[in-house]
């Protein structure tokens, strides 16, 4: 017979693939399979990849050169995609809205001082 165990604290452990990244963009979709819907969100940030920079000789000094305007390409650096049940997404949305409201309240009270 097993004994009932009551815990008073839930320990958090980081997954071996845990990420800690800054993001400022997201793409959200609802996906469905077998009649069960989930929310899928990809988080990322926009970035710019410098591909090359030409070395431009100084016409007045053959021992000097500068870097000219190079080639670059913008891209979205996707850092994480998460899929969650709709009820979890709803709770997350409510939590985020409360956190945003609290942050705005703090900013407002600090600017009034």
C-alpha positions as CSV (number, residue, x, y, z in Angstrom):
1,X,0.0,0.0,0.0
2,X,1.4,3.4,-0.9
3,X,1.6,6.2,1.5
4,X,0.1,9.7,0.7
5,X,2.8,12.3,0.2
6,X,2.1,16.0,0.4
7,X,4.6,18.4,-1.2
8,X,4.9,22.1,-0.2
9,X,7.2,23.2,-3.0
10,X,7.6,22.3,-6.7
11,X,11.2,22.3,-7.8
12,X,11.9,23.6,-11.3
13,X,14.5,21.8,-13.4
14,X,15.8,23.1,-16.7
15,X,15.4,20.8,-19.7
16,X,18.7,19.9,-21.5
17,X,17.3,22.0,-24.4
18,X,16.2,24.9,-22.2
19,X,16.6,28.3,-23.9
20,X,17.0,31.8,-22.5
21,X,16.8,34.3,-25.3
22,X,15.6,37.8,-26.0
23,X,12.6,37.9,-28.4
24,X,10.6,40.8,-29.8
25,X,8.6,39.0,-32.5
26,X,6.2,36.1,-32.6
27,X,4.0,34.2,-35.1
28,X,1.0,32.4,-33.8
29,X,-1.2,29.8,-35.4
30,X,-3.9,27.4,-34.3
31,X,-3.3,23.9,-35.4
32,X,-5.6,20.9,-35.2
33,X,-5.3,17.2,-35.5
34,X,-7.8,14.5,-34.6
35,X,-10.2,17.2,-33.7
36,X,-8.0,18.6,-30.9
37,X,-6.8,22.2,-31.3
38,X,-3.6,23.6,-30.0
39,X,-1.9,27.0,-30.1
40,X,1.5,27.1,-31.8
41,X,3.7,30.2,-31.2
42,X,7.1,30.8,-32.7
43,X,9.2,33.4,-30.9
44,X,12.1,35.2,-32.5
45,X,13.8,38.5,-33.3
46,X,14.6,40.3,-36.5
47,X,18.3,40.4,-37.4
48,X,20.7,41.5,-40.1
49,X,23.4,39.2,-41.5
50,X,26.4,41.0,-42.9
51,X,27.5,39.0,-45.9
52,X,30.5,40.9,-47.1
53,X,32.2,44.3,-47.0
54,X,34.5,45.5,-49.8
55,X,37.9,46.7,-49.0
56,X,38.4,50.1,-50.6
57,X,41.9,51.3,-51.1
58,X,42.6,54.9,-50.1
59,X,43.5,56.7,-53.4
60,X,45.7,59.2,-51.6
61,X,47.6,56.7,-49.4
62,X,48.4,53.3,-50.9
63,X,49.1,51.9,-47.4
64,X,45.5,52.6,-46.2
65,X,42.1,51.2,-46.9
66,X,38.6,51.4,-45.6
67,X,35.6,49.1,-45.6
68,X,32.9,50.1,-48.0
69,X,29.2,49.6,-47.9
70,X,28.7,45.8,-47.9
71,X,26.0,43.3,-48.7
72,X,23.6,42.3,-46.0
73,X,20.3,40.5,-45.7
74,X,17.6,40.7,-43.0
75,X,16.1,37.6,-41.5
76,X,13.9,36.4,-38.7
77,X,15.9,34.5,-36.1
78,X,13.4,32.0,-34.8
79,X,14.6,30.9,-31.3
80,X,11.7,28.8,-30.0
81,X,8.4,27.3,-31.1
82,X,6.0,26.2,-28.4
83,X,2.7,24.3,-28.9
84,X,0.1,24.3,-26.1
85,X,-3.5,23.3,-25.4
86,X,-6.0,26.1,-25.8
87,X,-6.8,26.2,-22.1
88,X,-3.2,26.7,-21.2
89,X,-2.9,29.4,-23.9
90,X,-5.9,31.1,-22.4
91,X,-4.4,31.1,-18.9
92,X,-1.1,32.3,-20.3
93,X,-2.9,35.2,-22.1
94,X,-4.7,36.2,-18.9
95,X,-1.4,36.1,-17.0
96,X,0.4,38.1,-19.6
97,X,-2.3,40.8,-19.6
98,X,-2.2,41.1,-15.8
99,X,1.6,41.4,-15.9
100,X,1.4,44.1,-18.6
101,X,-1.3,46.0,-16.6
102,X,0.9,45.8,-13.4
103,X,3.9,47.0,-15.3
104,X,2.0,50.0,-16.7
105,X,0.6,50.8,-13.3
106,X,4.2,50.8,-11.9
107,X,5.4,53.0,-14.7
108,X,2.5,55.4,-14.2
109,X,3.1,55.6,-10.4
110,X,6.8,56.2,-10.9
111,X,6.3,59.0,-13.4
112,X,3.9,60.7,-11.0
113,X,6.5,60.9,-8.3
